[in-house]
Amino acid sequence: MTSTVTTTVTTRYVETNGIKLHVQEAVGVESAGGGKRPLVILLHGFPEIGYTWRHQVPALAEAGYRVVVPDQRGYGLSDAPPNIEDYDMFNLVADIVGLVHALGEESAVLVGHDYGGDVASQCALMRPDLFHAVVLMSFPYRARQWGSMKPIELFDALAGKDMVMYISYFQEPGKAERDLQANVRESVLGYFYTVSAEVAPEHQWRFIFSRDESFFDTMHVPEKVPQYLTEADIDVYTQAFERTGYGPALNWYRNYNRNWELTPHLSEAKIQQPALFITGEKDDVLLMMGEAGVENMEDNFANLQGKHLIPGAGHCVVEEKPEEVTALLLEFLSQNA
C-alpha cells in the first residue's frame, strides 16, 4: 500500500525562558506508517522573521521531519523584552533550549541563517546533549581566541578613523532605529535588494562606510521588488518591523562585547557535531570575512561535512535559491537527523 503525505502548518505561542515565542510548526502526516519524527528547528537572522523559511517548512515536513520555526525574541509576534542585556547570547540560547523542552523533545537539529547561525553555533557548543547536528548559513562559525580584542574594538580598528563598520554603527541605541524606521517599507525593500545577487555592482552593499553616512545610505531602494520576492513578501516584512520597530533586533548586536566577555570558557572551542555550511556565491559576507573565513572553516569544526556556495545567490540564500537550499538540507538530515 502506498502512503500519501499532507502537511499541516500551525502557529502558536510557546513559553520559554520567561518569554513567549511565536512559532510555526509543521509535521508531515502519513496515511500509513508513523513513528516519532526528528525535530528540526529553523532560526532566522537579521532583519528576518520565521516567515523567511516559508519555502523549506513544507518540504522538510513532507520528508518526515517535525519542523519548528520561531520568531526569535524581539522579532515578529514574539515577546520583546525591554533591556539590551535581555538579548545576550545566553538568553538567545536559553530560548531555544527551553523551546526543545516545551515541545517535549530530547534533541534537535538546528539550522540557522545569518545571526540565527550564531545562535545555532552557540547552542551546539553549550548544549551538545540537546543539539546533535547543525547547519549554518551565511556566517561561518569562528572560534573566539584567547587574548583577542573585544569585537567592537576589532571592528573599529579594521574600519579606521574616518570609517565605521555596520556593527559598530549599531551600538548607539536609537541611532540605526532612526535610519530604518523613517520608512520601514523602503528599509525592507532596500535591504533585500542590496544584499541579493540581483544588486547592480554600483549598488553593492558596503559593510564599512563613512562616518558621515547612515546605515540606510549603504542600501539602494530599487524601483521594483527583487525577483526572488513578491510584493506580498515585502508587505509581511514591513508589517512585522512596523509592529516591533528595529530596536529589539539591533539589541542583539549591542551584546557583541558582552557575549565575548561572558564566554571565555569557549575560547578555541570546536563544534563537535556533524555540521554543514551553505551560503550564496555572491554573499557579501564572504567579502567581509575574507577567503580564509571559508577556506579555513575546518579548523573550527570536528565534523564539517560540506561547504556549499550556491551560484546565483547572495546573502538571502534561503529565499533566493530555496530549492537548492532545501535539497542540501534534506541530504544532510537524511544522514544526521
N, C-alpha and C positions, 0 to 999 in steps of 0.2 A: 504494500500500500504506500502510495506517495504521500508526502506531507506538504502542506502549504504554510506559508508564514505571513501573518499580518502584523503590522506594527502599530501599537497604541502609544502615543506620546501624551503624558500627563504633566501637569505643573502643580507644584505645591510649595509650602514653606517647611523648612527643616530647622529645628533648633539645634545649635551647635556653638560651643564656646561662648555662651552668653548672648548670642545674636540669632537672628533668623535669616537664613539664606533662601532665596527663591531658586528653585531647581526645576529643571525639566528632567523627566525620566522616560525611558523607552525600553521596552522588552519585547523582542520578537516572540509571538505566541505561536507555537507549532500545533497543528491539528493532530499530530502523532508524536510520541516521544515526550521529552521533557527533561526534568532534572535541573539542578542548580546552575544558574548562568554566571559566568565570571563577570565581576564588576569592573567597568571601565569608567573613569572619571575624566572629563574633558575640561581643562582650565583655560580660560581666555586671558588675553593680555590687555594692554592699553592702546588706544581707548576703545575697548570692545565690551561685549556682554555675552551671555550664554548663547544668544542668537547667532553669534559668529560660527557656531558648529552646526548650523541647521542642515548642511548637506551631509555631514558624517553621521548624525544621530540615527536616522532610519536605516542607513546601510549597515552600521555596526549592530544595531538591534536585530535586523533581519538575519545577520550572520550568527546570531545566538548569544549575544552579549547583553548584559544589563548595563545600559548606558545612562549615566547621570551627569548633568551639566548645570553647575551652579552659576548664577550671577555672583561673582565673588564680593566680599564685603566692600561696601561703598559704591557698588555698581548696580545698575538696573533696578530691580524691585527688592533687592536685599537691603538689610539694615546698613546704615552708615554712621558708625559711632563718631563722636564729635572731636576727639583728640588726635593729634598727629601720631602719637605713640601707639594708638589703637591699631595702627596699620603696620606695625613692625613684623618681621618675618616669623617670630614665634606665634603671633596671633594668626597670621595667614596660614601657617602650617597647622595650628590647633584647629582652625575652622575645618580643614579637610580631614584631619584625624577624627574630629567629632562627627563629621558627616558620614564617614565609613561606619562608625559605631551606631549612629542614628538609623542607618539603613539596615542594621542587623547583619552586617558583613564582617568577615575576619581578614580580608585582604582586598587589594585593588591594584589595577594597572592605572598609572597616571599618564595623561597626555597633556602637555602644556605648550601654549604658543606665547612668544614674547615674554612678558613678566610672569605669565602663567607657567612658563617653563622654569623660571627661577623658583617659583613655589613648588613645582614638581620636583626639582633637584633637591631642595632643602627637605622636603618630605621624605625623599628617598634616603638622604643622609641621616636624618633624625629618627626615622621610624622604619628601618628596613624590615621589621617584623610585620608591618602592615602593607607596605608598598613593595611588590615583588618584581615590578618591571616599570620602565619609564621611557616615554617618548618626548623629546624636546624639539621645539620648532623655533627657528629664527636665531635665538640667543643660545650659543653653546655654553655648557657648564665649564667654568674655570675655577679650580680650587683656589681659595684665598691663601696667601703665603704669609709665613711668619715674618714679622718685621716690615711688612709692606706699608705703604702710605694709606691713610684713610681715603676712601673712594673719591670724595668731593675734592680733596686736596690734589689727588692724582688728576682728576678731570680738569681742574683749574691750571695745573702745570702743563698739561697737554694742549690746552686751548691758548695759553699765553695771555699777556697783559691786556690786549685790546679786544680779545675774542672771548666767547663763552660757549661751553658745551651745554647742550639742552638740559641735561640732568642737573647741572649746577644752576641753570636759569630757573628750574622748577623749585629750588629750595626756598625762596621767599614766599611765604603764604600770601595768597591773593594776587600775586603778580601774573602768573600764567593764567589764572582763572579769568582775569580781566581780558586777556587776549582772546581766549577761547569762547567765552560766554557772551561777548559782544554780539556775535551772530553764530549761534550754535550750528545751524544748518551749513553755513559756509565753512565752519571749522571741521565739521564731519566730512563734507564733500572734499575740502582741500586736503585733509589728511589722507583719506583713502585713495585719492588720485596721486598725490605726490609720492607716496611710498610704494606705489604699484609699479609693475613692469611697463605699464602704458605711458608713464610720465615722459614728456619730451625732455631731451638732455638739458635744455636750459632751465627746466623747472625741477630738476632733481633735488631731492631733499638734502638739506645741509644740517648735519648734526652739530657742527661748530659754526657759529655766526657772530657777527659784530655785536658788541655791547650796546650799540645804538639801535639795534633791531629788536623786535619782539619775536616770540616763538611763532606767532601767526605769520610773520613775514617770511618764515622758512618754507611755507606751504604755498601752493598755487591753486586757486579755486578755478576749476575748469568750467567751460560753458555747458558741457554735458556730463552726465553721470558716467563714471568709468564702465567699460563694457562688462566687467565681471560683477557689477551690482545693478540693481534696479532702483527706480525712484522710491518704490515701497521699502527697499532695504535702507535707503538713506533716511526715510521717514522714521523707521524703527530706531535707528541710532540717534537721530535728532531728538525724538521724544524722550528717549532714555536719559540723555545728558541735559535736556531742558528740565527734567524732573530732579536729577541729583546735583546738577552743576558738575564741574570738573574737580572741585576741591578734594573730595574723598579719594578719587583716583590719583591725583597728584600727591596726596599724602603718602602713598606707597613709596614714591621716590624720595620723600623727605625723611625716610628712615634709612637711607643708604649708609650713612655713617653709624647710626645706631645699630643696624644689623651687623656691621663689621665689628663694632665694639662688643656685641653680645655673643659672638661666635668664634672666639679664639680656639676653642676646642675642635673646630672643624678645619683648622689650618692643615693644608696638604691632603685633605681627605678626598679619596676617590669614591665615585659611585660604584658600588659593587654589583648592583642588579643588572640584568640584561637591559640594554639601552639602545635607542635609535635616535638619529638626528636627521631632521628634514628642514629644508629651507628653500626659498626661491633663488634661482641662479642670479637674479638681479636684486636681491635683498640688500639694501643699503647697510645693514648690519655687518655684512661681510666686509665692506669697505671700512667700517668703523673698527671692527675687531682686527682687521688685517688678515692676510692669508694664513698666518701662523695660527690664528684662532680656530680654523677648521683643520688645517694640516696636522696640528699637534694635539688634536682633541683626545686621541687615545691616551695621552698622558694623564687624563683626568677620570678615566673610566677603567674598570677592571674587565668589562664585558660589553664593549661597544660593538654592536652587530651591523652597523651600517651608517653611512653618511650620504645623504641624497640631496643634491642641488637640482631642483626641478626647473627645466628650461621654461622660459616664458612667464615666470612668476617673480614677483618682487617680495616685499615684506609680508603681505597678506596672503601667503601661500594657501592657507586653509580655504579661503574664498576664491582666490584667483585660479587655482587648479584643484578643485575639490575631488575630482575622480582620481587623480594621481595620488593625492594625499590619502584618500580612503583605501586605495589598493595597497599602499605601503603599510598602513595601519593594520589592515586585515592580515597581511602576510606576517607581520611581526607578532600580532596577537595569536595567530594560529600556532606559533612556536613557543610563546611565552606566557599566555594567559591561563 
